[in-house]
Amino acid sequence: LWAMKAGHLLWALLLMHSLWSLPTDGAIRNYYLGIQDMQWNYAPKGRNVITNQTLNNDT
């Protein structure tokens, strides 16, 4: 550092200052979910349509 000229040191400090991240205010986000508990018919046809078996046989 002793061999650096004052101008080089000043430019290096200015460059480092511009690259330094500045603190910013955080954003507060509120999310509201409308969750409802309901019955859902997973197999409306009463059978597994992939294996073509009734739900009693499907394990």
PDB file of N, CA, C and O in Angstrom:
ATOM      1  N   LEU A   1       0.813  -1.205   0.000  1.00  0.00           N
ATOM      2  CA  LEU A   1       0.000   0.000   0.000  1.00  0.00           C
ATOM      3  C   LEU A   1       0.849   1.258   0.000  1.00  0.00           C
ATOM      4  O   LEU A   1       0.420   2.296  -0.504  1.00  0.00           O
ATOM      5  N   TRP A   2       2.044   1.177   0.558  1.00  0.00           N
ATOM      6  CA  TRP A   2       2.877   2.376   0.645  1.00  0.00           C
ATOM      7  C   TRP A   2       3.332   2.831  -0.731  1.00  0.00           C
ATOM      8  O   TRP A   2       3.608   4.013  -0.937  1.00  0.00           O
ATOM      9  N   ALA A   3       3.412   1.902  -1.669  1.00  0.00           N
ATOM     10  CA  ALA A   3       3.882   2.261  -3.005  1.00  0.00           C
ATOM     11  C   ALA A   3       2.778   2.879  -3.852  1.00  0.00           C
ATOM     12  O   ALA A   3       3.061   3.460  -4.900  1.00  0.00           O
ATOM     13  N   MET A   4       1.517   2.765  -3.414  1.00  0.00           N
ATOM     14  CA  MET A   4       0.402   3.331  -4.177  1.00  0.00           C
ATOM     15  C   MET A   4       0.394   4.844  -4.047  1.00  0.00           C
ATOM     16  O   MET A   4       0.723   5.406  -3.002  1.00  0.00           O
ATOM     17  N   LYS A   5       0.019   5.467  -5.112  1.00  0.00           N
ATOM     18  CA  LYS A   5      -0.160   6.910  -5.046  1.00  0.00           C
ATOM     19  C   LYS A   5      -1.514   7.194  -4.407  1.00  0.00           C
ATOM     20  O   LYS A   5      -2.394   6.333  -4.399  1.00  0.00           O
ATOM     21  N   ALA A   6      -1.678   8.378  -3.884  1.00  0.00           N
ATOM     22  CA  ALA A   6      -2.919   8.745  -3.200  1.00  0.00           C
ATOM     23  C   ALA A   6      -4.107   8.694  -4.156  1.00  0.00           C
ATOM     24  O   ALA A   6      -5.209   8.330  -3.745  1.00  0.00           O
ATOM     25  N   GLY A   7      -3.905   9.050  -5.410  1.00  0.00           N
ATOM     26  CA  GLY A   7      -4.993   9.028  -6.388  1.00  0.00           C
ATOM     27  C   GLY A   7      -5.484   7.622  -6.670  1.00  0.00           C
ATOM     28  O   GLY A   7      -6.686   7.396  -6.806  1.00  0.00           O
ATOM     29  N   HIS A   8      -4.555   6.669  -6.760  1.00  0.00           N
ATOM     30  CA  HIS A   8      -4.943   5.282  -6.989  1.00  0.00           C
ATOM     31  C   HIS A   8      -5.729   4.735  -5.812  1.00  0.00           C
ATOM     32  O   HIS A   8      -6.712   4.016  -5.990  1.00  0.00           O
ATOM     33  N   LEU A   9      -5.295   5.077  -4.614  1.00  0.00           N
ATOM     34  CA  LEU A   9      -5.998   4.618  -3.417  1.00  0.00           C
ATOM     35  C   LEU A   9      -7.400   5.210  -3.360  1.00  0.00           C
ATOM     36  O   LEU A   9      -8.357   4.520  -3.010  1.00  0.00           O
ATOM     37  N   LEU A  10      -7.519   6.489  -3.705  1.00  0.00           N
ATOM     38  CA  LEU A  10      -8.830   7.139  -3.697  1.00  0.00           C
ATOM     39  C   LEU A  10      -9.769   6.478  -4.705  1.00  0.00           C
ATOM     40  O   LEU A  10     -10.929   6.217  -4.386  1.00  0.00           O
ATOM     41  N   TRP A  11      -9.284   6.204  -5.913  1.00  0.00           N
ATOM     42  CA  TRP A  11     -10.120   5.550  -6.915  1.00  0.00           C
ATOM     43  C   TRP A  11     -10.514   4.143  -6.480  1.00  0.00           C
ATOM     44  O   TRP A  11     -11.645   3.712  -6.707  1.00  0.00           O
ATOM     45  N   ALA A  12      -9.590   3.434  -5.863  1.00  0.00           N
ATOM     46  CA  ALA A  12      -9.904   2.086  -5.383  1.00  0.00           C
ATOM     47  C   ALA A  12     -10.975   2.135  -4.305  1.00  0.00           C
ATOM     48  O   ALA A  12     -11.883   1.304  -4.293  1.00  0.00           O
ATOM     49  N   LEU A  13     -10.877   3.105  -3.396  1.00  0.00           N
ATOM     50  CA  LEU A  13     -11.887   3.228  -2.341  1.00  0.00           C
ATOM     51  C   LEU A  13     -13.241   3.625  -2.911  1.00  0.00           C
ATOM     52  O   LEU A  13     -14.272   3.123  -2.465  1.00  0.00           O
ATOM     53  N   LEU A  14     -13.247   4.524  -3.895  1.00  0.00           N
ATOM     54  CA  LEU A  14     -14.518   4.914  -4.513  1.00  0.00           C
ATOM     55  C   LEU A  14     -15.165   3.744  -5.241  1.00  0.00           C
ATOM     56  O   LEU A  14     -16.382   3.572  -5.188  1.00  0.00           O
ATOM     57  N   LEU A  15     -14.356   2.945  -5.919  1.00  0.00           N
ATOM     58  CA  LEU A  15     -14.888   1.776  -6.609  1.00  0.00           C
ATOM     59  C   LEU A  15     -15.445   0.769  -5.614  1.00  0.00           C
ATOM     60  O   LEU A  15     -16.523   0.215  -5.829  1.00  0.00           O
ATOM     61  N   MET A  16     -14.727   0.529  -4.535  1.00  0.00           N
ATOM     62  CA  MET A  16     -15.204  -0.419  -3.524  1.00  0.00           C
ATOM     63  C   MET A  16     -16.475   0.090  -2.862  1.00  0.00           C
ATOM     64  O   MET A  16     -17.357  -0.700  -2.527  1.00  0.00           O
ATOM     65  N   HIS A  17     -16.577   1.406  -2.667  1.00  0.00           N
ATOM     66  CA  HIS A  17     -17.776   1.964  -2.042  1.00  0.00           C
ATOM     67  C   HIS A  17     -18.997   1.775  -2.946  1.00  0.00           C
ATOM     68  O   HIS A  17     -20.093   1.502  -2.458  1.00  0.00           O
ATOM     69  N   SER A  18     -18.810   1.918  -4.256  1.00  0.00           N
ATOM     70  CA  SER A  18     -19.950   1.749  -5.162  1.00  0.00           C
ATOM     71  C   SER A  18     -20.374   0.288  -5.264  1.00  0.00           C
ATOM     72  O   SER A  18     -21.537   0.009  -5.556  1.00  0.00           O
ATOM     73  N   LEU A  19     -19.462  -0.646  -5.031  1.00  0.00           N
ATOM     74  CA  LEU A  19     -19.801  -2.066  -5.080  1.00  0.00           C
ATOM     75  C   LEU A  19     -20.384  -2.570  -3.771  1.00  0.00           C
ATOM     76  O   LEU A  19     -20.991  -3.640  -3.733  1.00  0.00           O
ATOM     77  N   TRP A  20     -20.205  -1.815  -2.701  1.00  0.00           N
ATOM     78  CA  TRP A  20     -20.685  -2.227  -1.384  1.00  0.00           C
ATOM     79  C   TRP A  20     -22.206  -2.185  -1.374  1.00  0.00           C
ATOM     80  O   TRP A  20     -22.800  -1.202  -1.818  1.00  0.00           O
ATOM     81  N   SER A  21     -22.832  -3.223  -0.880  1.00  0.00           N
ATOM     82  CA  SER A  21     -24.294  -3.242  -0.861  1.00  0.00           C
ATOM     83  C   SER A  21     -24.804  -2.363   0.272  1.00  0.00           C
ATOM     84  O   SER A  21     -24.326  -2.432   1.404  1.00  0.00           O
ATOM     85  N   LEU A  22     -25.764  -1.555  -0.056  1.00  0.00           N
ATOM     86  CA  LEU A  22     -26.341  -0.652   0.928  1.00  0.00           C
ATOM     87  C   LEU A  22     -27.538  -1.323   1.585  1.00  0.00           C
ATOM     88  O   LEU A  22     -28.275  -2.058   0.928  1.00  0.00           O
ATOM     89  N   PRO A  23     -27.738  -1.077   2.873  1.00  0.00           N
ATOM     90  CA  PRO A  23     -28.898  -1.684   3.539  1.00  0.00           C
ATOM     91  C   PRO A  23     -30.196  -1.088   3.000  1.00  0.00           C
ATOM     92  O   PRO A  23     -30.290   0.117   2.767  1.00  0.00           O
ATOM     93  N   THR A  24     -31.173  -1.931   2.810  1.00  0.00           N
ATOM     94  CA  THR A  24     -32.475  -1.486   2.320  1.00  0.00           C
ATOM     95  C   THR A  24     -33.551  -1.925   3.298  1.00  0.00           C
ATOM     96  O   THR A  24     -33.347  -2.836   4.101  1.00  0.00           O
ATOM     97  N   ASP A  25     -34.672  -1.281   3.221  1.00  0.00           N
ATOM     98  CA  ASP A  25     -35.802  -1.657   4.065  1.00  0.00           C
ATOM     99  C   ASP A  25     -36.445  -2.914   3.498  1.00  0.00           C
ATOM    100  O   ASP A  25     -36.602  -3.051   2.285  1.00  0.00           O
ATOM    101  N   GLY A  26     -36.808  -3.817   4.374  1.00  0.00           N
ATOM    102  CA  GLY A  26     -37.488  -5.030   3.944  1.00  0.00           C
ATOM    103  C   GLY A  26     -38.953  -4.757   3.669  1.00  0.00           C
ATOM    104  O   GLY A  26     -39.518  -3.789   4.178  1.00  0.00           O
ATOM    105  N   ALA A  27     -39.554  -5.594   2.880  1.00  0.00           N
ATOM    106  CA  ALA A  27     -40.971  -5.468   2.565  1.00  0.00           C
ATOM    107  C   ALA A  27     -41.747  -6.487   3.387  1.00  0.00           C
ATOM    108  O   ALA A  27     -41.365  -7.655   3.464  1.00  0.00           O
ATOM    109  N   ILE A  28     -42.827  -6.043   3.995  1.00  0.00           N
ATOM    110  CA  ILE A  28     -43.699  -6.938   4.755  1.00  0.00           C
ATOM    111  C   ILE A  28     -44.848  -7.342   3.842  1.00  0.00           C
ATOM    112  O   ILE A  28     -45.576  -6.497   3.322  1.00  0.00           O
ATOM    113  N   ARG A  29     -44.993  -8.631   3.662  1.00  0.00           N
ATOM    114  CA  ARG A  29     -46.069  -9.142   2.814  1.00  0.00           C
ATOM    115  C   ARG A  29     -46.992 -10.007   3.660  1.00  0.00           C
ATOM    116  O   ARG A  29     -46.534 -10.881   4.396  1.00  0.00           O
ATOM    117  N   ASN A  30     -48.273  -9.761   3.553  1.00  0.00           N
ATOM    118  CA  ASN A  30     -49.272 -10.555   4.262  1.00  0.00           C
ATOM    119  C   ASN A  30     -50.061 -11.348   3.232  1.00  0.00           C
ATOM    120  O   ASN A  30     -50.588 -10.790   2.270  1.00  0.00           O
ATOM    121  N   TYR A  31     -50.134 -12.649   3.446  1.00  0.00           N
ATOM    122  CA  TYR A  31     -50.888 -13.531   2.563  1.00  0.00           C
ATOM    123  C   TYR A  31     -52.036 -14.135   3.359  1.00  0.00           C
ATOM    124  O   TYR A  31     -51.829 -14.664   4.451  1.00  0.00           O
ATOM    125  N   TYR A  32     -53.226 -14.057   2.824  1.00  0.00           N
ATOM    126  CA  TYR A  32     -54.403 -14.616   3.466  1.00  0.00           C
ATOM    127  C   TYR A  32     -54.925 -15.754   2.593  1.00  0.00           C
ATOM    128  O   TYR A  32     -55.194 -15.569   1.407  1.00  0.00           O
ATOM    129  N   LEU A  33     -55.062 -16.911   3.187  1.00  0.00           N
ATOM    130  CA  LEU A  33     -55.513 -18.088   2.454  1.00  0.00           C
ATOM    131  C   LEU A  33     -56.929 -18.437   2.895  1.00  0.00           C
ATOM    132  O   LEU A  33     -57.228 -18.460   4.089  1.00  0.00           O
ATOM    133  N   GLY A  34     -57.782 -18.704   1.940  1.00  0.00           N
ATOM    134  CA  GLY A  34     -59.144 -19.115   2.247  1.00  0.00           C
ATOM    135  C   GLY A  34     -59.238 -20.631   2.221  1.00  0.00           C
ATOM    136  O   GLY A  34     -59.631 -21.214   1.211  1.00  0.00           O
ATOM    137  N   ILE A  35     -58.882 -21.269   3.320  1.00  0.00           N
ATOM    138  CA  ILE A  35     -58.868 -22.729   3.387  1.00  0.00           C
ATOM    139  C   ILE A  35     -60.188 -23.204   3.970  1.00  0.00           C
ATOM    140  O   ILE A  35     -60.632 -22.715   5.009  1.00  0.00           O
ATOM    141  N   GLN A  36     -60.808 -24.156   3.299  1.00  0.00           N
ATOM    142  CA  GLN A  36     -62.067 -24.718   3.767  1.00  0.00           C
ATOM    143  C   GLN A  36     -61.931 -26.230   3.833  1.00  0.00           C
ATOM    144  O   GLN A  36     -61.395 -26.854   2.918  1.00  0.00           O
ATOM    145  N   ASP A  37     -62.420 -26.813   4.921  1.00  0.00           N
ATOM    146  CA  ASP A  37     -62.413 -28.263   5.083  1.00  0.00           C
ATOM    147  C   ASP A  37     -63.661 -28.813   4.407  1.00  0.00           C
ATOM    148  O   ASP A  37     -64.776 -28.424   4.753  1.00  0.00           O
ATOM    149  N   MET A  38     -63.482 -29.714   3.445  1.00  0.00           N
ATOM    150  CA  MET A  38     -64.631 -30.266   2.727  1.00  0.00           C
ATOM    151  C   MET A  38     -64.361 -31.719   2.362  1.00  0.00           C
ATOM    152  O   MET A  38     -63.211 -32.147   2.264  1.00  0.00           O
ATOM    153  N   GLN A  39     -65.428 -32.460   2.164  1.00  0.00           N
ATOM    154  CA  GLN A  39     -65.335 -33.839   1.705  1.00  0.00           C
ATOM    155  C   GLN A  39     -65.006 -33.826   0.218  1.00  0.00           C
ATOM    156  O   GLN A  39     -65.540 -33.017  -0.542  1.00  0.00           O
ATOM    157  N   TRP A  40     -64.134 -34.718  -0.179  1.00  0.00           N
ATOM    158  CA  TRP A  40     -63.741 -34.772  -1.571  1.00  0.00           C
ATOM    159  C   TRP A  40     -63.853 -36.212  -2.047  1.00  0.00           C
ATOM    160  O   TRP A  40     -63.275 -37.119  -1.448  1.00  0.00           O
ATOM    161  N   ASN A  41     -64.582 -36.414  -3.102  1.00  0.00           N
ATOM    162  CA  ASN A  41     -64.757 -37.741  -3.664  1.00  0.00           C
ATOM    163  C   ASN A  41     -63.593 -37.996  -4.616  1.00  0.00           C
ATOM    164  O   ASN A  41     -63.570 -37.500  -5.743  1.00  0.00           O
ATOM    165  N   TYR A  42     -62.631 -38.776  -4.141  1.00  0.00           N
ATOM    166  CA  TYR A  42     -61.429 -39.020  -4.932  1.00  0.00           C
ATOM    167  C   TYR A  42     -61.688 -39.962  -6.110  1.00  0.00           C
ATOM    168  O   TYR A  42     -60.963 -39.925  -7.104  1.00  0.00           O
ATOM    169  N   ALA A  43     -62.688 -40.780  -6.003  1.00  0.00           N
ATOM    170  CA  ALA A  43     -62.995 -41.730  -7.076  1.00  0.00           C
ATOM    171  C   ALA A  43     -64.489 -41.669  -7.358  1.00  0.00           C
ATOM    172  O   ALA A  43     -65.237 -42.505  -6.850  1.00  0.00           O
ATOM    173  N   PRO A  44     -64.945 -40.707  -8.150  1.00  0.00           N
ATOM    174  CA  PRO A  44     -66.385 -40.568  -8.383  1.00  0.00           C
ATOM    175  C   PRO A  44     -66.986 -41.738  -9.155  1.00  0.00           C
ATOM    176  O   PRO A  44     -68.197 -41.949  -9.091  1.00  0.00           O
ATOM    177  N   LYS A  45     -66.184 -42.494  -9.875  1.00  0.00           N
ATOM    178  CA  LYS A  45     -66.710 -43.644 -10.611  1.00  0.00           C
ATOM    179  C   LYS A  45     -66.778 -44.884  -9.735  1.00  0.00           C
ATOM    180  O   LYS A  45     -67.335 -45.898 -10.157  1.00  0.00           O
ATOM    181  N   GLY A  46     -66.226 -44.833  -8.524  1.00  0.00           N
ATOM    182  CA  GLY A  46     -66.288 -45.980  -7.627  1.00  0.00           C
ATOM    183  C   GLY A  46     -65.264 -47.049  -7.936  1.00  0.00           C
ATOM    184  O   GLY A  46     -65.314 -48.136  -7.360  1.00  0.00           O
ATOM    185  N   ARG A  47     -64.343 -46.765  -8.826  1.00  0.00           N
ATOM    186  CA  ARG A  47     -63.314 -47.747  -9.175  1.00  0.00           C
ATOM    187  C   ARG A  47     -62.037 -47.023  -9.576  1.00  0.00           C
ATOM    188  O   ARG A  47     -62.045 -45.835  -9.899  1.00  0.00           O
ATOM    189  N   ASN A  48     -60.951 -47.765  -9.547  1.00  0.00           N
ATOM    190  CA  ASN A  48     -59.666 -47.258  -9.997  1.00  0.00           C
ATOM    191  C   ASN A  48     -59.659 -47.330 -11.515  1.00  0.00           C
ATOM    192  O   ASN A  48     -59.667 -48.421 -12.086  1.00  0.00           O
ATOM    193  N   VAL A  49     -59.644 -46.179 -12.173  1.00  0.00           N
ATOM    194  CA  VAL A  49     -59.746 -46.170 -13.636  1.00  0.00           C
ATOM    195  C   VAL A  49     -58.436 -46.582 -14.307  1.00  0.00           C
ATOM    196  O   VAL A  49     -58.434 -46.880 -15.502  1.00  0.00           O
ATOM    197  N   ILE A  50     -57.342 -46.606 -13.583  1.00  0.00           N
ATOM    198  CA  ILE A  50     -56.062 -47.020 -14.166  1.00  0.00           C
ATOM    199  C   ILE A  50     -55.963 -48.540 -14.211  1.00  0.00           C
ATOM    200  O   ILE A  50     -55.601 -49.114 -15.238  1.00  0.00           O
ATOM    201  N   THR A  51     -56.291 -49.200 -13.077  1.00  0.00           N
ATOM    202  CA  THR A  51     -56.207 -50.666 -13.026  1.00  0.00           C
ATOM    203  C   THR A  51     -57.542 -51.326 -13.326  1.00  0.00           C
ATOM    204  O   THR A  51     -57.608 -52.548 -13.460  1.00  0.00           O
ATOM    205  N   ASN A  52     -58.612 -50.536 -13.435  1.00  0.00           N
ATOM    206  CA  ASN A  52     -59.958 -51.028 -13.699  1.00  0.00           C
ATOM    207  C   ASN A  52     -60.412 -52.024 -12.640  1.00  0.00           C
ATOM    208  O   ASN A  52     -61.017 -53.048 -12.959  1.00  0.00           O
ATOM    209  N   GLN A  53     -60.116 -51.721 -11.379  1.00  0.00           N
ATOM    210  CA  GLN A  53     -60.553 -52.548 -10.255  1.00  0.00           C
ATOM    211  C   GLN A  53     -61.446 -51.707  -9.354  1.00  0.00           C
ATOM    212  O   GLN A  53     -61.375 -50.478  -9.350  1.00  0.00           O
ATOM    213  N   THR A  54     -62.294 -52.401  -8.586  1.00  0.00           N
ATOM    214  CA  THR A  54     -63.106 -51.686  -7.611  1.00  0.00           C
ATOM    215  C   THR A  54     -62.203 -51.185  -6.493  1.00  0.00           C
ATOM    216  O   THR A  54     -61.090 -51.677  -6.308  1.00  0.00           O
ATOM    217  N   LEU A  55     -62.691 -50.215  -5.763  1.00  0.00           N
ATOM    218  CA  LEU A  55     -61.872 -49.635  -4.699  1.00  0.00           C
ATOM    219  C   LEU A  55     -61.639 -50.610  -3.556  1.00  0.00           C
ATOM    220  O   LEU A  55     -60.651 -50.480  -2.834  1.00  0.00           O
ATOM    221  N   ASN A  56     -62.526 -51.586  -3.373  1.00  0.00           N
ATOM    222  CA  ASN A  56     -62.320 -52.587  -2.324  1.00  0.00           C
ATOM    223  C   ASN A  56     -61.122 -53.477  -2.651  1.00  0.00           C
ATOM    224  O   ASN A  56     -60.408 -53.900  -1.742  1.00  0.00           O
ATOM    225  N   ASN A  57     -60.891 -53.766  -3.927  1.00  0.00           N
ATOM    226  CA  ASN A  57     -59.770 -54.611  -4.339  1.00  0.00           C
ATOM    227  C   ASN A  57     -58.474 -53.825  -4.489  1.00  0.00           C
ATOM    228  O   ASN A  57     -57.392 -54.410  -4.527  1.00  0.00           O
ATOM    229  N   ASP A  58     -58.577 -52.523  -4.571  1.00  0.00           N
ATOM    230  CA  ASP A  58     -57.402 -51.672  -4.795  1.00  0.00           C
ATOM    231  C   ASP A  58     -56.699 -51.414  -3.465  1.00  0.00           C
ATOM    232  O   ASP A  58     -57.251 -50.758  -2.582  1.00  0.00           O
ATOM    233  N   THR A  59     -55.482 -51.933  -3.329  1.00  0.00           N
ATOM    234  CA  THR A  59     -54.736 -51.721  -2.074  1.00  0.00           C
ATOM    235  C   THR A  59     -53.428 -51.049  -2.347  1.00  0.00           C
ATOM    236  O   THR A  59     -52.663 -50.788  -1.418  1.00  0.00           O
TER     237      THR A  59
END
